[in-house]
Amino acid sequence: MDDWKIERRKPGCGVCGRAFESEERHVSTIVQAEGGHFARRDHCAGCWEKRTEEPFSFWNTAAPKREQKRLEDIAAMLEFFKRLVAQPSEDPTRAKVTYLTALLLMRKKRLKLAGQRAGVLVIEKSWDGEPMEIADPPIGDAELESLKAEMERLFNLEMGAEPVARP
């Protein structure tokens, strides 16, 4: 039964080693490997055209779609947070964005909760060990989606990126 165990898709071409782009079309094949076992091989278009042997079986496929995840770039998120706290604002939305950014960075262990009191989080910064206070504003469930959009907008403005068009 091990003869029929076929590997999963590889992230790149098995011939030239180039990584497939998001949703790039390519050819996957089944070949008979040493010992009579079957093996999967993935080929970019260029390598598929240059093949010298015919596979046992082949099909056209596409690499999985990769989403752009700028907000998950921890170094950029940390820089964004530093800019937020360096330029305090009385804007309640900005205070909520700062708070949510701090929560994300605590989750990624870039900030550490050092204490808390009514309406304030005391956090310790990983880069210098200094404590700082962040407002702990009330945030309703209905606000989260609009705050996420505002966070992305501010992040793109602060980082000098083009604003992302929302569908």
Secondary structure, 3 states (H helix, E strand, C coil): CHHHCCCCCCCECCCCCCECCCCCEEEEEEEECHHHCEEEEEECHHHHHCCCCCCCEEEEEECCCCCCCHHHCHHHHHHHHHHHHHCCCCCHHHHHHHHHHHHHHHHCCCEEEEEEECCEEEEEECCCCCEEEEECCCCCHHHHHHHHHHHHHHHHHHCCCCCCCCC
